[in-house]
């Protein structure tokens, strides 16, 4: 089902980020954080009671500073366009100013539901100016303290009061998305895959705005490809603003089983490529790297680029790389097998007996280093979950786990089990030998 979207807007230093972190980081027990969402991100999925919604954070608008530039303005406009409900955060300790009035004017024009959040209501000083904001002319107000969690639960109740209860859809089709910077060829790759003679295509409306989920058949099975390139709304072209193209990438990542990271061979690797890839890893998704706009240069150049990818994406050492040209339809047929392999690895379950044989052999082959006369002991291992595969090690002391030995154990698991294309998680729990 399509999730409702809530955007947080306001001028600088009114507590937007504090509120965003409070809502997305489960600081109260009835909120669950979506895996992989860290506090520096602009997007999170929030679960509260029987409801689920998307939350967007934005930069602070400041008319008096150079910081009020086109990027910030576009970011806020994008968030407003995306949102069903807007949280207009103001500082109740300070009087209303030109920035608040400018934002209020924008919000009155947008026609969306607006909740004015009077933040920093935590002492007598905050009572002086709070009534100034009622002059802005909105119908819904709430007083909170984001820092002290005062009335945060009440704010959540107000946000979801008209939302439908979340019902998870029973859809077993593999969903994959093309993610990456603008203009790397994501749409071209979607068209190239859908244009393959083996595929039967029908388009249906996607669950995110301005995106289309395409359902097609490959080798007799149905798949769903999510195109994240659409960034157009009411004539505005947001795709040119690289930083905020991340918003739709994050939404697509959350809905995908496998994420295909697209890199532009001609433009090279950028820092933003690594940021987007890290979100897919943190979300525990299957991953494939596709290098687009590769026109069959000599093997040395290709090998050099592979070395560059491995150096820049050291956290993606488990991912396969495919070189293609969407424009010339070269090597497009290599993408789907890698997507399927990544999906299967991401959902793979390993028998406990096999896991323990692998770890026992690895342990005896290379004993962990001792620390203050103590050595790590691994009693047994069991797989706890999938998407991604999570393995629990029952040990004598978690404090004896060294990062290098963690990597050693991970490498030994991958050497013995086909897990190409998926991150894995090793979790350590203390337990007595008995």
MOTALIN-V276873 format. One line per field, one symbol per residue. ss: DSSP state (H for helix, E for strand, L for the rest). psi: psi as a letter, one per 40 degrees, with the letter a starting at -180 (. if undefined). A space follows every 50 residues. Layout:
ss: ???
psi: ???
This chain:
ss: LLLEEEEEELLLLLLHHHHHHHHHLLLLLLEEELLLLLLLLLEEEEEELL EEEEEELLLLLLLLLLLLLHHHHHHHHHHHHHLLEEEEEEELLLLLLHHH HHHHHHHHHHLLEEEEEEELLLLHHHHLLHHHHHHHLLLEEEELELLLLE LHHHHHHHHHLLLLLLLLLLLLLEEEEEELLLLLLHHHHHHHHHLLLLLL EEEEELLLLLLEEEEEEELLEEEEEEELLLLEELLEEHHHLHHHHHHHHH HHHHHLLEEEEEEELLLLLLHHHHHHHHHHHHLLLEEEEEEELLLLLLHH HHHHHHHHHHHHLHHHLLLLEEELELLLLELLHHHHHHHHHHHHHHLLLL LHHHHHHHHHHHHHHLLLLLELLELLLEEEEEEEELLLLEEEEEELLHHH LLHHHHHHHHHHHHHHLLLLLELLEEEEEELLLL
psi: ihiihhihiiiifefddddddddeffeidehhhhhehieeieiihhhhbe ihihhhiiihhhdeieegadddddddddddddidhhhghiheeiiiaddd ddddddddddeihhhhhgifgeiddeedededeeeefiehiihihddeeh eddddddddedeiiihhhhgheihhiihiiiifefdddddddddeidehh hhhihieiifihhhhihhfeihihhhhedhfhhfehgedegddeeddddd ddddeidhhhhhhhddeahiddddddddddddefiihhhhhifhffiidd ddddddddddddfdefeeiihhhihddefhedeeddddddddddddehhh iddddddddddddddgiiiihfeiihhhdiiihdiigihhhhhhidhdee hidddddddddddddehhfheiiihhhhhhiid.
